[in-house]
């Protein structure tokens, strides 16, 4: 018995030695109850502020200025850096004349208006149109206490640079016109008639000048033309002008008197200020010192010679 027990005991010990390592491999005690998961509070990580950017030291390089041209409104400006430099130009004004107002020769700006023609400044007015009849009052020839009234018509105005018998002159043009006067009343038929005509400069006329008679005209270098020794002011420049006129017709046809005069002027090209006037011969006197204005009255006719088709 004792020997058997000892063997059994020995077997049990051997079994324990075998099971002991196995027990070490078994998990610990378990339970059917759920196990709460372990949660950890998340850590809040605050980002550290970024360091300020490093200010690089900048030195502005000097500009080799390239200046624009100034004008009358803007100063010169550097085309590289737009820096203004200096002041605008000053206006350079021309003198106003009868055809053009004062203007700046640098920028073209206009200042003011043209000069008022002396003819208008003195209160005179152009009171005729070419091709239309106008009453012309004057004195008779045999009795200067009597008057007669005729009809005056400027038949045509012809403007050209050169023609047969009219040589070209650089910068000039010809103005040719014919004036016809007819008389048919009783005073003219029995006592005849007188007439007075002449020419004026619409722009620069001097009313204190003396009228120039045909015999007072001077010879010129233009064949057939004379000069009056007076100048025309055109765009601020003085020009000599040339003229000739002749009696084309002077006769009675039945009881009607026909008087036709042709006027030809050589003036600066484009000039539109030549005036033919026709006034009462009874105003005219040979007294020395009587000026042009002394020969005008309310019935004086003024014919301005310029193109009426343009």
Buried (B, 14 or more C-beta within 10 A) or exposed (E): EEEEEEEEEEEEEEEEEEEEEEEEEEEEEEEEEEEEEEEEEEEEEEEEEEEEEEEEEEEEEEEEEEBBEBEBEEBBBBEEEEEBEEEBBEBEBEEBBBBBBBBBEBEEEEEEEEBEBBBEEEEBEEEBEBEEEBEBBBBBBEEEEBBBBBBBBBEEBEBEEEEEEBEEBEEBBBBBBBBBBBBBBEBBBEBBBBBBBBBBBBBBBBBEBBBBEEEEBEEBEBEEBBBBEBBBBBEEEEBBBBBBBEEEEEEEEEEBBBBBBBBBBBBBEEBBBBBBBBBBBBBBEEEEEBEBBBBBEEBBBBBBBBEEEE
